[in-house]
Amino acid sequence: MSKLSDKMNKRVAALTPAAILTFNQKISAIPDIVKLTLGEPDFNTPEHVKQAAINAIEDNESHYTNSRGTDGLRKAAAHFLNTKYGLNYDPATQVIMTEGATGAIYSALTAMINPGDTVIVPTPIFPLYVPILMLAGAKPIFVDTSDNGFVLSPEKLSAAIEANKDTVKAVIL
C-alpha cells in the first residue's frame, strides 16, 4: 500500500519547514528575549478592533463575502492609501484583500508564474519566497546585494535579466 506522501505533489513534498519559524520556536524559550523574527506585534488587539469583530458577529456578518474582500473594507483601504500616500486606487477593480502578507505574496506569484519561469530575487530575502516559487514551479535567480548596501543596482538587475531573458517572469522587490 502506498503512503499518502507518495501521492502528493512532488513540489510540496520537497518543501522543508521555514527556517525562520524553526528559529523562532527555539528562541521563544529564552526569558526576556526581544524577538525580531516574525511580524507578530508586541501588543494585544486594540479594543476598537475587538469591538468591530463583536459587532460583525452580532450583526450576523458571518457568511461568505466577495472573494476580493467586502466592499466596505476595500473602500477603506483605498481611502487610507489616498489619504496617507496620495495614491488613487479604484476599490472595485484595483484593491484585493488577503489573509495576510504571505497569502498576498502567494496569490500574486502563483497567479502569474508558470512552471519553468524564473524570478529574480535580490538577497537577503523574506524566507517564504523560495517555497512559494517552488510550489509554482519557478526557479529563483538570486542576486546578491550585500556588496551594495543591500540595494539592487540597475547593473545587477540588468545582468540577471540578460542572463535569463527567455524565462524571467518577475522581479521581487
PERA-V388156 format. One line per field, one symbol per residue. phi: phi as a letter, one per 20 degrees, with the letter a starting at -180 (. if undefined). burial: + if it has 24 or more other C-alpha atoms within 12 Angstrom, else -. A space follows every 10 residues. Layout:
phi = ???
burial = ???
//
This chain:
phi = .eegffefgf fffefdgfgf fffgffefef flfeeddeee fecfgggffg ffffffffel ecdgdgfeof gffffffffg fffecmedce ffcccceceq ffffffffff fdedgnfdce cfdfcffeff ffffffnedf decfdfecmm dfegffffff fffcgecfdb cec
burial = ---------- ---------- ---------- ---------- ---------- ---------- ---------- ---++-++-- ---------- +---+++--- ----++--++ --+---++++ +++-+-++++ ++++++++++ +++------- -+---++--+ +------+++ ++-
//
